[in-house]
């Protein structure tokens, strides 16, 4: 059981993207709810929700990559 350095680095990169989107999603949602009377309320709200879903998906994917890098069998 050897550690695959390339997969671990790839997983850490994906975690960095995930953290960025995790901060971006609440900010976009806050801006949407702060400006409910604005014409772009619905598009910004949808964008914030999509960012939140993307952050959750990327979180699971990056953890999966890290686990494969740490615990997979090297061929």
Contact map, one row per residue, 1 for C-alpha under 8 A:
111000000000000000000000000000000000000000000000000000000000000000000011110
111100000000000000000000000000000000000000000000000000000000000000000111110
111110010000000000000000000000000000000000000000000000000000000000001111010
011111110000000000000000000000000000000000000000000000000000000000001101010
001111111000000000000000000000000000000000000000000000000000000000001000000
000111111100000000000000000000000000000000000000000000000000000000001000000
000111111110000000000000000000000000000000000000000000000000000011011000000
001111111111000000000000000000000000000000000000000000000000000011001100000
000011111111100000000000000000000000000000000000000000000000000000000000000
000001111111110000000000000000000000000000000000000000000000000011000000000
000000111111111000000000000000000000000000000000000000000000011111001000000
000000011111111100000000000000000000000000000000000000000000010001000000000
000000001111111110000000000000000000000000000000000000000000000000000000000
000000000111111111000000000000000000000000000000000000000110010000000000000
000000000011111111100000000000000000000000000000000000000110011000000000000
000000000001111111110000000000000000000000000000000000000000000000000000000
000000000000111111111000000000000000000000000000000000000000000000000000000
000000000000011111111100000000000000000000000000000000100110000000000000000
000000000000001111111110000000000000000000000000000000100000000000000000000
000000000000000111111111000000000000000000000000000000000000000000000000000
000000000000000011111111100000000000000000000000001101100000000000000000000
000000000000000001111111110000000000000000000000001100100000000000000000000
000000000000000000111111111000000000000000000000000000000000000000000000000
000000000000000000011111111100000000000000000000001000000000000000000000000
000000000000000000001111111110000000000000000001101100100000000000000000000
000000000000000000000111111111000000000000000001000100000000000000000000000
000000000000000000000011111111100000000000000001000000000000000000000000000
000000000000000000000001111111110000000000011011000000000000000000000000000
000000000000000000000000111111111000000000011001100000000000000000000000000
000000000000000000000000011111111100000000000000000000000000000000000000000
000000000000000000000000001111111110000000010000000000000000000000000000000
000000000000000000000000000111111111000011011001000000000000000000000000000
000000000000000000000000000011111111000010001000000000000000000000000000000
000000000000000000000000000001111111000000000000000000000000000000000000000
000000000000000000000000000000111111110010000000000000000000000000000000000
000000000000000000000000000000011111110010000000000000000000000000000000000
000000000000000000000000000000000011111010000000000000000000000000000000000
000000000000000000000000000000000011111110000000000000000000000000000000000
000000000000000000000000000000000000111111000000000000000000000000000000000
000000000000000000000000000000000000011111110000000000000000000000000000000
000000000000000000000000000000011011111111111000000000000000000000000000000
000000000000000000000000000000010000001111111100000000000000000000000000000
000000000000000000000000000000000000000111111110000000000000000000000000000
000000000000000000000000000110110000000111111111000000000000000000000000000
000000000000000000000000000110011000000011111111100000000000000000000000000
000000000000000000000000000000000000000001111111110000000000000000000000000
000000000000000000000000000100000000000000111111111000000000000000000000000
000000000000000000000000111110010000000000011111111100000000000000000000000
000000000000000000000000100010000000000000001111111110000000000000000000000
000000000000000000000000000000000000000000000111111111000000000000000000000
000000000000000000001101100000000000000000000011111111100000000000000000000
000000000000000000001100110000000000000000000001111111110000000000000000000
000000000000000000000000000000000000000000000000111111111000000000000000000
000000000000000000001000000000000000000000000000011111111100000000000000000
000000000000000001101100100000000000000000000000001111111110000000000000000
000000000000000000000000000000000000000000000000000111111111000000000000000
000000000000000000000000000000000000000000000000000011111111100000000000000
000000000000011001000000000000000000000000000000000001111111110000000000000
000000000000011001000000000000000000000000000000000000111111111000000000000
000000000000000000000000000000000000000000000000000000011111111100000000000
000000000000000000000000000000000000000000000000000000001111111110000000000
000000000011011000000000000000000000000000000000000000000111111111000000000
000000000010001000000000000000000000000000000000000000000011111111100000000
000000000010000000000000000000000000000000000000000000000001111111110000000
000000110110000000000000000000000000000000000000000000000000111111111000000
000000110111000000000000000000000000000000000000000000000000011111111100000
000000000000000000000000000000000000000000000000000000000000001111111111000
000000100000000000000000000000000000000000000000000000000000000111111111000
001111110010000000000000000000000000000000000000000000000000000011111111000
011100010000000000000000000000000000000000000000000000000000000001111111000
111000000000000000000000000000000000000000000000000000000000000000111111100
111100000000000000000000000000000000000000000000000000000000000000111111110
110000000000000000000000000000000000000000000000000000000000000000000011111
111100000000000000000000000000000000000000000000000000000000000000000001111
000000000000000000000000000000000000000000000000000000000000000000000000111
